Amino acid sequence: MRKCEEDEAVAPSIPATTEGEAVADPTPSQPSAAVAADASAQAKPAMGLVSATSTFNTNELTWVVDTGETSHMYKDIELFVQFEPIESSMETAANPLRILGNGTVRFPVKDSSDAVRTVELKDMNYVPRVAHNLFSVIKALVNDDFEIAIDKRECTLRHEGDGYVLSVPGGGGVDLYLMRGIGKRECALLAGGNANTKEALRWHRRTGHPGVNAMRQLHQIYFDSGTVSFPKIQINDLFCESCAFAKSTRLPFSRVIPKMTTRPGYVFHTIIGVLPI
């Protein structure tokens, strides 16, 4: 009995808290050097692309200039002016990322003289689940005719063919260079001056994801009456992400009907149990 009383005397009282709440110590003491050093380390901003993904926000026309990535990556299909569906994947620190297409992207930016320029990036991978759009320095040098210089304050991109210069400052407090486009994604046109496939894709989803031939028949029947307004050429450039996922994961139908291995009565179940046959 005395032992229990002694334990109650020395045991500190811990107030009940809910998850995520901090409790102030009624008798604060001086923190140790190890604790202070750990707190100082946690207070420093995260460095690098992976650590910085949650520390700043980017829109669909913002690009992270990446010196280590070997491919351009973009997460929205509507800026592609040339597109070819593919099925591939790339390994990451977490889960693999699906690559659903490859093509050419064009978007407007302001150069160092504040004039609007159109940047064209070839061999762009369409990766819907990538955290941020990636501008690959290696691809820009090899495929896109850019000369690149990087210092502590900014990344300078000079296009050899058109001669314009883009100044990409560091931003977000995470030592990353962010290239920001202007305007909205609806300003992008498909190859040959065609409008984007947003309207055709909407009808494709509304009508149960039909194939190309069925979409052409739908257009032929309803275009003259004004029910559908998208031009027929959009059907050829139509790409549905849901259909691509379904086709990449579908399994073939079995041509053999397996024999039943249990009594027929055990196949049919209801709330009250097995129904006899």
BAFI-3210 file (N, C-alpha, C; in Angstrom, 3 decimals, decimal comma, padded with zeros to 6 digits):
// residues 277
n [1|2|3|4|5|6|7|8|9|10|11|12|13|14|15|16|17|18|19|20|21|22|23|24|25|26|27|28|29|30|31|32|33|34|35|36|37|38|39|40|41|42|43|44|45|46|47|48|49|50|51|52|53|54|55|56|57|58|59|60|61|62|63|64|65|66|67|68|69|70|71|72|73|74|75|76|77|78|79|80|81|82|83|84|85|86|87|88|89|90|91|92|93|94|95|96|97|98|99|100|101|102|103|104|105|106|107|108|109|110|111|112|113|114|115|116|117|118|119|120|121|122|123|124|125|126|127|128|129|130|131|132|133|134|135|136|137|138|139|140|141|142|143|144|145|146|147|148|149|150|151|152|153|154|155|156|157|158|159|160|161|162|163|164|165|166|167|168|169|170|171|172|173|174|175|176|177|178|179|180|181|182|183|184|185|186|187|188|189|190|191|192|193|194|195|196|197|198|199|200|201|202|203|204|205|206|207|208|209|210|211|212|213|214|215|216|217|218|219|220|221|222|223|224|225|226|227|228|229|230|231|232|233|234|235|236|237|238|239|240|241|242|243|244|245|246|247|248|249|250|251|252|253|254|255|256|257|258|259|260|261|262|263|264|265|266|267|268|269|270|271|272|273|274|275|276|277]
n.u [000,836|001,933|003,811|002,265|001,233|003,575|004,252|002,133|002,719|005,043|004,484|003,939|001,250|-000,666|-002,375|-005,441|-005,576|-006,592|-005,961|-003,291|-003,160|-001,154|000,436|001,129|003,924|003,592|005,715|008,115|011,299|014,793|015,622|017,518|020,774|020,754|018,022|017,494|019,140|017,909|015,404|016,216|017,131|014,757|013,443|014,603|014,177|012,874|014,902|015,364|013,629|011,798|011,298|010,191|007,689|005,321|005,444|004,965|002,673|001,605|000,331|-001,382|000,274|002,822|006,231|008,736|012,094|014,242|017,262|018,054|016,187|015,426|013,435|010,812|007,831|004,335|001,122|-001,411|-003,583|-004,531|-002,870|-001,341|-000,245|000,423|000,009|000,500|-000,838|000,543|001,615|003,184|005,496|007,116|009,603|009,403|010,165|008,007|005,131|004,940|004,722|002,269|002,714|000,943|000,994|002,719|004,186|003,996|004,133|002,824|003,063|002,361|004,723|006,347|009,157|012,510|012,313|009,716|008,002|005,569|006,119|006,012|006,571|007,821|007,871|009,253|008,824|007,383|006,257|003,116|001,900|-000,431|-000,548|001,698|003,363|004,234|004,686|007,441|010,333|012,731|016,140|018,048|016,577|015,737|018,134|018,972|016,758|015,132|016,456|017,617|019,815|021,333|021,919|022,855|022,731|023,092|020,827|019,008|017,760|018,732|017,326|017,981|016,742|017,958|017,042|014,847|015,841|014,961|015,050|014,614|014,114|014,330|013,449|014,519|012,235|009,659|011,138|012,607|014,810|014,307|013,857|011,347|009,382|006,932|004,010|001,704|-001,724|-004,585|-005,202|-006,935|-006,115|-004,397|-003,926|-004,801|-002,750|-002,486|-004,303|-006,684|-009,420|-009,330|-009,950|-011,941|-014,795|-015,574|-014,583|-016,213|-018,733|-018,066|-017,756|-020,327|-021,934|-021,271|-018,619|-018,046|-016,584|-014,357|-015,650|-018,359|-018,572|-018,242|-020,575|-022,466|-021,827|-022,449|-025,210|-026,251|-025,025|-025,950|-028,386|-027,631|-027,237|-024,786|-021,716|-019,021|-016,262|-015,842|-013,261|-012,103|-012,618|-010,717|-008,492|-009,150|-008,652|-009,114|-008,624|-009,684|-010,509|-008,026|-006,794|-008,513|-008,130|-005,478|-005,461|-007,214|-008,410|-008,181|-011,058|-012,057|-012,118|-012,997|-015,402|-015,350|-015,666|-018,092|-017,132|-018,327|-021,315|-024,423|-026,276|-024,809|-024,031|-025,856|-026,720|-028,519|-029,929|-030,965|-029,556|-028,278|-029,888|-031,784|-031,680]
n.v [-001,203|001,226|001,442|001,963|004,475|005,984|005,839|007,266|009,737|010,567|010,361|012,273|014,510|014,199|016,088|015,415|015,287|016,044|014,514|015,962|018,335|020,579|020,532|022,693|022,758|022,907|023,520|024,708|023,799|024,418|023,743|020,991|020,891|019,143|018,933|021,578|021,848|020,016|021,216|023,529|022,477|021,502|023,839|024,918|025,640|023,231|021,674|021,137|019,359|017,268|017,637|020,120|020,091|020,512|023,076|025,247|026,722|025,976|026,839|025,542|026,470|026,796|026,022|023,911|024,334|021,840|020,392|017,790|016,010|013,916|014,159|016,233|016,997|017,107|017,820|018,249|017,704|019,536|021,490|020,381|020,447|018,633|015,201|011,890|008,934|006,874|004,081|003,859|003,954|005,474|005,177|006,332|007,892|007,278|005,976|004,404|006,528|006,998|007,235|008,589|009,606|011,349|014,217|017,494|020,651|023,930|027,193|030,517|032,976|035,706|037,458|038,670|041,317|041,946|041,212|039,129|035,774|032,641|029,553|026,488|023,129|020,077|016,481|015,950|014,455|013,214|013,242|012,692|012,620|013,808|015,878|018,530|020,500|019,761|021,179|020,065|020,524|019,149|018,099|020,535|021,626|019,727|019,117|021,424|023,735|025,572|027,723|027,655|029,272|029,314|030,882|032,082|033,628|033,486|031,622|031,656|031,489|031,136|031,242|029,754|029,799|031,733|033,799|035,048|035,834|034,340|035,047|033,303|033,436|032,401|030,932|030,729|030,226|027,897|027,346|026,772|027,145|028,823|028,841|030,789|030,646|032,640|033,755|031,621|028,074|027,517|028,965|027,546|025,892|023,164|021,210|022,575|024,570|023,832|023,864|023,196|019,922|019,960|020,225|018,042|015,978|016,255|015,447|012,845|011,709|012,123|010,446|007,870|007,040|006,317|004,724|005,860|005,622|005,553|008,100|009,653|009,001|010,040|012,754|013,187|012,870|014,770|017,246|019,030|019,823|021,412|020,407|019,316|021,078|020,977|020,797|018,212|017,293|017,298|014,857|013,050|013,825|013,257|012,316|010,249|010,020|008,204|006,074|005,285|004,336|002,190|000,512|-000,146|-001,781|-003,855|-007,262|-010,306|-012,089|-015,278|-018,207|-020,623|-022,258|-022,650|-025,662|-026,377|-026,596|-027,035|-027,957|-027,170|-025,889|-024,336|-022,121|-020,065|-017,434|-015,741|-013,229|-014,742|-017,051|-020,062|-020,985|-023,801|-026,007]
n.w [000,000|000,750|-001,249|-003,549|-002,884|-002,905|-005,644|-006,765|-005,808|-007,067|-009,746|-012,611|-013,362|-016,221|-018,411|-020,130|-023,623|-026,942|-030,123|-031,870|-030,413|-028,552|-025,373|-022,739|-020,601|-017,135|-015,480|-016,928|-018,191|-018,906|-022,234|-023,498|-025,134|-027,292|-027,930|-028,644|-030,880|-032,584|-032,943|-034,232|-036,611|-037,690|-038,220|-040,458|-043,965|-046,297|-048,771|-052,250|-054,909|-054,257|-051,507|-051,582|-052,672|-051,255|-050,330|-051,926|-054,256|-057,544|-060,776|-063,759|-065,747|-064,810|-064,492|-063,205|-063,361|-064,029|-063,441|-063,250|-064,284|-067,052|-068,910|-070,234|-068,403|-068,170|-066,787|-067,818|-070,459|-072,293|-073,358|-075,294|-078,588|-080,408|-080,226|-079,038|-077,976|-075,457|-073,460|-070,546|-067,771|-064,924|-062,424|-059,062|-055,862|-054,288|-055,371|-058,647|-061,563|-064,034|-067,497|-070,027|-072,564|-075,272|-076,742|-078,249|-076,682|-076,420|-075,061|-073,810|-072,692|-070,929|-072,088|-071,257|-072,033|-071,596|-073,591|-075,194|-075,729|-077,492|-076,239|-077,281|-076,545|-077,232|-077,368|-075,001|-072,058|-071,091|-067,997|-065,855|-063,013|-061,958|-059,588|-060,111|-063,059|-065,114|-066,413|-068,365|-068,303|-069,785|-071,999|-073,091|-073,986|-075,898|-077,632|-077,966|-078,736|-076,892|-075,056|-071,914|-068,852|-065,481|-062,357|-058,948|-058,544|-060,729|-063,582|-066,870|-070,023|-073,365|-076,590|-079,431|-082,101|-082,366|-080,854|-078,499|-074,954|-071,842|-068,481|-065,601|-062,410|-059,082|-056,730|-054,177|-051,890|-051,787|-053,268|-055,981|-059,504|-061,111|-063,919|-065,241|-067,093|-069,103|-069,375|-070,113|-070,255|-072,313|-074,483|-076,004|-079,129|-081,230|-083,464|-086,718|-086,348|-085,142|-082,790|-079,216|-077,733|-075,839|-075,874|-077,490|-075,905|-073,686|-074,703|-075,347|-072,801|-071,744|-073,270|-072,586|-073,112|-075,943|-078,908|-081,587|-084,112|-083,355|-082,236|-084,523|-085,934|-084,162|-084,376|-087,070|-087,084|-085,252|-085,640|-087,643|-086,601|-084,554|-082,030|-081,213|-081,238|-081,788|-084,114|-086,607|-086,927|-084,454|-083,310|-084,208|-082,761|-080,215|-076,852|-074,165|-070,795|-068,922|-070,557|-071,522|-069,184|-068,644|-070,880|-070,559|-068,375|-068,730|-068,898|-070,786|-072,073|-070,956|-072,925|-072,140|-070,213|-066,844|-064,910|-062,388|-059,063|-056,637|-054,789|-056,374|-054,710|-052,932|-054,242|-054,507|-052,534|-049,987|-047,803|-045,764|-045,899|-047,520|-050,503|-051,306|-054,163]
ca.u [000,000|002,840|004,452|001,330|001,162|004,800|004,173|001,219|003,325|006,093|004,016|003,435|-000,119|-000,676|-003,746|-005,960|-005,592|-007,004|-004,851|-002,872|-003,052|000,067|000,191|002,209|004,463|003,387|007,014|009,049|012,718|015,660|015,814|018,898|021,419|020,331|016,673|017,578|019,711|016,905|014,400|016,805|017,183|013,416|012,995|015,189|013,308|013,260|015,612|015,233|012,320|010,892|010,905|009,534|006,422|004,201|005,741|004,542|001,602|001,819|-000,827|-001,100|001,258|004,064|007,171|009,930|013,282|014,860|018,540|018,307|015,203|015,796|012,265|009,775|006,605|003,208|000,008|-002,692|-003,531|-005,122|-001,874|-000,624|-000,611|000,642|-000,104|000,444|-001,043|001,463|001,402|004,479|005,542|008,433|009,747|009,622|010,430|006,770|004,528|005,265|003,856|001,859|002,894|-000,163|001,135|003,923|003,938|004,543|003,339|003,109|002,431|002,915|005,448|006,949|010,614|013,168|011,883|008,287|007,234|004,982|006,717|005,436|007,578|007,435|008,674|009,002|009,046|006,802|005,492|001,861|001,871|-001,504|-000,410|002,940|003,031|004,480|005,212|008,902|011,059|014,012|017,253|018,695|015,743|015,737|019,399|019,111|015,630|014,351|017,319|017,841|021,068|020,920|022,920|022,259|023,514|022,403|019,575|018,061|018,133|018,523|017,089|018,051|016,373|018,900|016,355|014,080|016,657|014,425|015,696|013,704|014,755|013,534|013,989|014,224|011,006|009,086|012,011|013,079|015,914|013,861|013,613|009,978|009,017|005,482|003,352|000,649|-002,961|-005,266|-004,871|-007,799|-005,503|-003,631|-004,635|-004,265|-001,970|-003,286|-005,248|-007,943|-009,714|-009,016|-010,949|-012,701|-016,207|-015,709|-014,358|-017,409|-019,752|-017,580|-018,055|-021,778|-022,580|-020,810|-017,285|-018,075|-015,384|-014,229|-016,696|-019,636|-018,537|-018,465|-021,997|-023,158|-021,601|-023,165|-026,648|-026,685|-024,327|-026,788|-029,462|-027,056|-027,114|-023,344|-021,125|-017,589|-015,963|-015,631|-011,832|-011,712|-012,764|-009,447|-007,518|-009,741|-007,957|-009,817|-007,749|-010,356|-010,439|-006,640|-006,584|-009,276|-007,503|-004,171|-005,613|-008,242|-007,979|-008,907|-012,134|-011,721|-012,926|-013,386|-016,271|-014,854|-016,647|-018,441|-016,440|-019,133|-022,726|-025,161|-026,981|-023,919|-023,689|-026,847|-026,811|-029,387|-029,760|-031,339|-028,670|-028,176|-031,154|-031,675|-032,103]
ca.v [000,000|002,378|001,533|002,612|005,889|006,638|005,974|008,348|011,013|010,976|010,319|013,581|014,535|014,500|016,451|014,745|016,135|015,401|014,315|017,153|019,488|020,666|020,825|023,470|022,212|023,909|023,892|024,568|023,766|024,823|022,610|020,544|021,311|018,251|019,311|022,866|021,626|019,351|022,213|024,424|021,777|021,418|025,166|025,291|025,269|022,027|021,962|020,104|019,275|016,364|018,244|021,406|019,966|020,972|024,384|026,330|026,346|026,323|026,590|024,622|027,056|027,009|024,931|023,831|024,056|020,686|020,035|016,359|015,210|013,683|014,331|017,190|016,370|018,024|017,080|018,621|017,332|020,527|022,362|019,650|020,762|017,365|014,221|010,468|008,133|005,784|003,484|003,611|004,385|005,838|004,906|007,474|007,496|006,721|005,038|004,702|007,471|006,522|008,116|008,234|010,180|012,120|015,114|018,848|021,616|025,353|028,061|031,869|033,542|037,011|037,391|039,675|042,653|042,001|040,846|037,797|034,781|031,302|028,516|025,161|022,057|018,806|015,240|016,189|013,339|013,538|012,500|013,396|012,643|014,417|016,962|019,819|020,421|019,769|021,648|019,366|021,271|018,288|018,101|021,874|021,794|018,788|019,100|022,654|024,847|026,555|027,860|027,844|029,699|029,309|031,427|032,004|034,367|033,161|030,749|032,384|030,618|031,857|030,391|030,006|030,085|032,977|034,834|035,657|035,451|034,200|035,092|032,492|033,655|031,428|031,321|029,848|030,019|026,512|027,236|026,234|028,143|028,632|029,546|030,943|031,041|033,641|033,383|030,409|026,931|027,483|029,673|026,598|025,336|021,924|021,344|022,954|025,613|023,297|024,185|022,062|018,849|019,993|019,975|016,657|015,104|016,323|014,589|011,471|011,264|012,121|009,358|006,553|006,734|005,533|004,729|006,913|005,465|005,971|009,559|010,215|008,860|011,028|014,075|013,253|012,953|015,893|018,509|019,932|020,363|022,302|019,765|019,319|022,232|020,832|020,329|016,767|016,972|017,099|013,448|012,367|014,213|013,006|011,383|010,118|009,416|007,042|004,974|004,810|003,513|000,949|-000,353|-000,609|-002,728|-004,855|-008,650|-011,007|-012,986|-016,693|-018,952|-021,885|-022,103|-023,594|-026,555|-026,052|-027,481|-027,183|-028,279|-025,994|-025,185|-023,433|-020,982|-019,012|-016,976|-014,605|-012,743|-015,789|-018,197|-020,732|-021,472|-025,127|-026,108]
ca.w [000,000|000,775|-002,555|-004,466|-002,542|-003,377|-007,097|-007,085|-005,427|-008,000|-011,134|-013,043|-013,879|-017,655|-018,781|-021,326|-024,813|-028,182|-031,062|-032,590|-029,534|-027,757|-023,959|-022,144|-019,358|-016,065|-014,912|-018,041|-017,870|-020,004|-023,133|-023,655|-026,379|-028,374|-028,325|-029,330|-032,210|-033,402|-033,299|-035,224|-037,894|-038,235|-038,630|-041,736|-045,079|-047,035|-050,003|-053,266|-055,533|-053,557|-050,239|-051,777|-053,369|-050,441|-049,756|-052,792|-055,162|-058,942|-061,616|-064,853|-066,651|-064,081|-064,726|-062,377|-064,171|-063,372|-064,066|-063,127|-065,009|-068,451|-069,770|-069,868|-067,907|-068,033|-066,193|-068,412|-071,871|-073,175|-073,986|-076,335|-079,966|-081,115|-079,142|-079,393|-076,755|-075,152|-072,145|-069,926|-066,378|-064,429|-061,003|-058,181|-054,481|-053,740|-056,310|-060,046|-062,259|-065,344|-068,651|-070,911|-073,890|-075,571|-077,860|-078,238|-075,913|-076,641|-074,068|-073,869|-071,550|-071,172|-072,076|-070,417|-072,460|-071,305|-074,778|-075,099|-076,622|-077,432|-076,015|-077,770|-075,968|-077,907|-076,608|-073,680|-071,515|-070,413|-066,729|-065,139|-061,561|-061,505|-058,658|-060,751|-064,413|-065,081|-067,592|-068,327|-068,899|-070,780|-073,193|-073,672|-074,706|-077,012|-078,570|-078,087|-079,187|-075,837|-074,322|-070,528|-067,873|-064,148|-061,255|-057,661|-058,517|-061,780|-064,694|-068,117|-071,172|-074,638|-077,718|-080,519|-083,352|-082,332|-080,242|-077,283|-073,700|-070,708|-067,168|-064,680|-061,063|-058,036|-056,047|-053,173|-050,756|-051,757|-054,212|-057,261|-060,536|-061,575|-065,144|-065,201|-068,325|-068,970|-070,031|-069,705|-071,093|-073,478|-075,601|-076,812|-080,270|-081,742|-084,693|-087,860|-085,994|-084,644|-081,393|-078,346|-077,750|-074,596|-076,142|-077,950|-074,757|-072,834|-075,298|-075,218|-071,441|-071,524|-074,015|-072,150|-073,628|-077,182|-079,726|-082,596|-085,129|-082,769|-082,104|-085,860|-086,231|-083,333|-084,965|-088,338|-086,836|-084,427|-085,889|-088,438|-085,766|-083,558|-080,721|-080,951|-081,918|-082,034|-085,474|-086,714|-086,869|-083,055|-082,937|-084,480|-081,739|-078,902|-075,960|-072,889|-069,788|-068,334|-071,520|-071,574|-067,991|-068,773|-071,876|-070,089|-067,260|-069,017|-069,008|-071,859|-071,677|-071,064|-073,887|-071,514|-069,048|-065,827|-064,307|-061,013|-058,123|-055,420|-055,007|-056,863|-053,647|-052,215|-055,095|-054,364|-051,153|-049,691|-046,437|-044,812|-046,033|-048,810|-051,032|-051,929|-055,560]
c.u [000,860|003,507|003,550|001,235|002,395|004,771|003,250|001,830|004,325|005,615|003,480|002,021|-000,089|-002,097|-004,159|-006,024|-006,141|-005,819|-004,547|-002,737|-001,750|-000,287|001,390|002,634|004,289|004,682|008,071|010,486|013,523|015,893|017,282|019,451|020,977|018,942|016,685|018,136|018,710|015,824|014,930|016,849|015,810|012,925|013,546|014,274|013,830|013,886|015,371|013,800|011,359|010,396|010,065|008,145|005,247|004,407|005,372|003,496|001,936|000,541|-000,423|-000,066|002,547|004,940|008,333|011,096|014,109|016,128|018,812|017,363|015,580|014,628|011,409|008,545|005,532|001,982|-001,357|-002,620|-003,893|-004,122|-001,093|-001,152|-000,345|000,735|-000,193|000,258|000,002|001,103|002,756|004,396|006,968|008,459|010,010|009,900|009,199|006,227|004,936|004,249|003,550|002,096|001,878|-000,039|002,423|003,629|004,614|003,578|003,771|002,377|003,100|003,604|005,920|008,458|011,182|012,805|010,384|007,421|006,743|005,598|005,997|006,556|007,017|008,402|008,280|009,278|008,580|005,992|004,239|001,729|000,821|-001,267|000,921|002,593|003,171|005,003|006,726|009,460|012,459|015,086|017,916|017,897|015,739|017,011|019,441|018,018|015,029|015,177|017,473|019,298|020,713|022,110|022,233|023,222|022,663|021,019|018,556|018,647|017,769|018,429|017,102|017,752|017,235|018,194|015,677|014,805|016,111|015,105|014,642|014,512|013,847|014,105|013,723|012,995|010,599|009,947|012,590|014,179|015,515|013,606|012,260|009,720|007,493|004,967|002,278|-000,589|-003,536|-004,969|-005,770|-007,197|-004,693|-004,506|-004,006|-003,521|-002,902|-004,340|-006,584|-008,148|-009,433|-010,202|-011,834|-014,170|-016,437|-015,523|-015,557|-018,516|-019,346|-017,909|-019,558|-022,452|-022,000|-019,504|-017,333|-016,751|-015,412|-015,343|-018,056|-019,692|-018,769|-019,933|-022,817|-023,027|-022,402|-024,666|-027,043|-026,006|-025,219|-027,904|-028,951|-026,916|-025,663|-022,714|-019,649|-017,349|-015,583|-014,170|-011,357|-011,775|-011,460|-008,409|-008,011|-008,915|-008,653|-008,918|-008,378|-010,301|-009,023|-006,317|-007,284|-008,612|-006,175|-004,282|-006,628|-007,619|-008,772|-010,006|-011,699|-012,664|-013,433|-014,248|-015,823|-015,985|-016,872|-017,816|-017,203|-020,556|-023,484|-025,837|-026,134|-023,555|-024,610|-027,017|-027,797|-029,122|-030,041|-030,474|-028,694|-029,544|-030,961|-032,188|-032,809]
c.v [001,238|002,563|002,247|004,092|006,628|006,833|007,111|009,698|011,490|010,990|011,684|013,461|014,992|014,839|015,755|015,730|015,335|015,328|015,612|018,384|019,430|021,080|021,558|022,841|023,248|024,347|023,746|024,613|024,159|023,630|022,266|020,999|020,445|018,614|020,620|022,699|020,968|020,327|023,173|023,776|021,686|022,760|025,577|024,868|024,038|022,415|020,818|019,970|018,418|016,992|019,485|021,283|020,479|022,381|025,530|025,801|026,800|026,065|025,737|025,172|027,418|025,777|025,032|023,459|023,007|020,296|018,539|015,488|015,106|013,874|015,486|016,422|017,436|017,226|017,437|018,414|018,484|021,516|021,649|020,070|019,582|016,292|012,816|009,665|007,032|005,243|003,109|004,066|004,739|005,615|006,199|006,954|006,882|005,659|005,383|005,667|006,932|007,604|007,689|008,827|010,957|013,004|016,451|019,784|023,023|026,166|029,429|032,264|034,940|036,893|038,517|041,100|042,857|041,772|039,404|036,891|033,444|030,280|027,181|024,127|020,742|017,647|015,401|014,973|013,851|012,635|013,165|013,542|013,198|015,644|018,330|019,583|020,596|020,177|021,051|020,188|020,453|018,276|019,457|022,131|020,951|018,973|020,460|023,894|025,946|026,533|028,274|028,236|029,838|029,938|031,383|032,629|033,904|032,169|031,484|031,400|031,462|030,895|030,742|030,398|031,438|034,111|035,452|035,067|035,422|034,206|034,392|032,667|032,472|031,873|030,324|029,636|028,628|026,271|026,518|027,378|027,844|029,480|029,584|031,399|032,074|033,148|032,100|029,297|026,844|028,196|028,746|026,035|024,026|022,175|021,648|023,979|025,104|023,710|022,978|021,106|018,856|019,655|018,542|015,676|015,108|015,422|013,122|010,911|011,165|010,902|007,996|006,107|005,868|005,622|005,820|006,819|005,908|007,485|010,231|010,114|009,856|012,422|014,238|013,453|014,281|017,225|019,502|020,555|021,309|021,698|019,673|020,410|022,070|020,350|018,860|016,388|016,765|015,632|012,698|012,658|013,926|011,993|011,405|009,382|008,170|005,844|004,413|003,935|002,163|-000,013|-000,910|-001,655|-003,831|-006,241|-009,339|-011,897|-014,434|-017,379|-020,273|-021,586|-023,100|-024,432|-026,175|-027,078|-027,692|-027,570|-027,038|-025,208|-024,184|-022,196|-019,802|-018,662|-015,814|-014,157|-013,845|-017,032|-018,780|-021,241|-022,851|-025,105|-027,444]
c.w [000,000|-000,580|-003,548|-004,179|-003,009|-004,882|-007,485|-006,768|-006,453|-009,431|-011,528|-013,572|-015,325|-018,049|-020,062|-022,477|-025,963|-029,111|-031,798|-031,731|-028,747|-026,341|-023,394|-020,833|-018,258|-015,417|-015,986|-017,556|-019,090|-020,930|-023,254|-024,983|-027,544|-028,875|-029,088|-030,733|-033,129|-033,841|-034,338|-036,587|-038,526|-038,732|-039,976|-042,868|-045,788|-048,358|-050,969|-053,734|-054,739|-052,267|-050,438|-052,368|-052,563|-049,909|-050,676|-053,756|-056,569|-059,704|-062,801|-065,830|-065,927|-064,221|-063,747|-063,278|-063,437|-064,123|-064,024|-063,927|-066,485|-069,405|-069,273|-069,381|-067,722|-067,613|-066,762|-069,917|-072,801|-073,771|-075,085|-077,706|-080,884|-080,050|-079,705|-078,105|-076,631|-073,772|-071,570|-068,476|-066,018|-062,923|-060,240|-056,778|-053,834|-054,700|-057,735|-060,649|-063,649|-066,380|-069,694|-072,297|-074,028|-076,768|-077,678|-077,525|-076,290|-075,585|-074,120|-072,567|-071,932|-071,082|-071,220|-070,798|-072,282|-072,540|-074,646|-076,162|-076,442|-077,335|-076,497|-077,221|-076,616|-076,952|-075,159|-073,241|-070,812|-069,193|-065,841|-063,644|-061,081|-060,658|-059,312|-062,157|-064,378|-066,434|-067,519|-069,034|-069,998|-072,075|-073,881|-074,470|-075,970|-078,060|-078,885|-078,400|-078,140|-075,387|-072,898|-069,667|-066,522|-063,155|-059,989|-057,695|-059,542|-062,772|-065,980|-069,274|-072,437|-075,776|-078,924|-081,814|-083,367|-081,629|-078,977|-076,050|-072,597|-069,423|-066,168|-063,280|-060,157|-057,270|-054,997|-051,951|-050,664|-052,786|-055,494|-058,224|-061,174|-062,806|-065,230|-066,559|-068,048|-069,695|-069,478|-070,690|-072,324|-074,679|-076,483|-077,919|-080,676|-083,040|-085,858|-087,540|-085,496|-083,193|-080,522|-078,257|-076,516|-074,828|-076,612|-076,797|-073,822|-073,381|-075,220|-073,832|-071,199|-072,156|-073,694|-072,752|-074,890|-077,924|-080,777|-083,629|-084,600|-082,589|-083,454|-086,261|-085,424|-083,931|-086,250|-088,132|-086,207|-084,739|-086,631|-087,607|-084,690|-082,182|-080,285|-081,797|-082,236|-083,463|-085,490|-086,558|-085,435|-082,638|-083,158|-083,405|-080,324|-078,121|-074,614|-071,908|-069,178|-069,268|-071,607|-070,370|-068,130|-069,753|-071,392|-068,991|-067,548|-069,178|-070,109|-071,291|-071,891|-072,045|-073,321|-070,293|-067,988|-065,246|-062,846|-060,069|-056,832|-055,783|-055,458|-055,759|-052,902|-053,031|-054,818|-052,888|-051,067|-048,270|-045,423|-044,962|-047,425|-049,237|-051,646|-053,362|-055,769]
res [m|r|k|c|e|e|d|e|a|v|a|p|s|i|p|a|t|t|e|g|e|a|v|a|d|p|t|p|s|q|p|s|a|a|v|a|a|d|a|s|a|q|a|k|p|a|m|g|l|v|s|a|t|s|t|f|n|t|n|e|l|t|w|v|v|d|t|g|e|t|s|h|m|y|k|d|i|e|l|f|v|q|f|e|p|i|e|s|s|m|e|t|a|a|n|p|l|r|i|l|g|n|g|t|v|r|f|p|v|k|d|s|s|d|a|v|r|t|v|e|l|k|d|m|n|y|v|p|r|v|a|h|n|l|f|s|v|i|k|a|l|v|n|d|d|f|e|i|a|i|d|k|r|e|c|t|l|r|h|e|g|d|g|y|v|l|s|v|p|g|g|g|g|v|d|l|y|l|m|r|g|i|g|k|r|e|c|a|l|l|a|g|g|n|a|n|t|k|e|a|l|r|w|h|r|r|t|g|h|p|g|v|n|a|m|r|q|l|h|q|i|y|f|d|s|g|t|v|s|f|p|k|i|q|i|n|d|l|f|c|e|s|c|a|f|a|k|s|t|r|l|p|f|s|r|v|i|p|k|m|t|t|r|p|g|y|v|f|h|t|i|i|g|v|l|p|i]
***
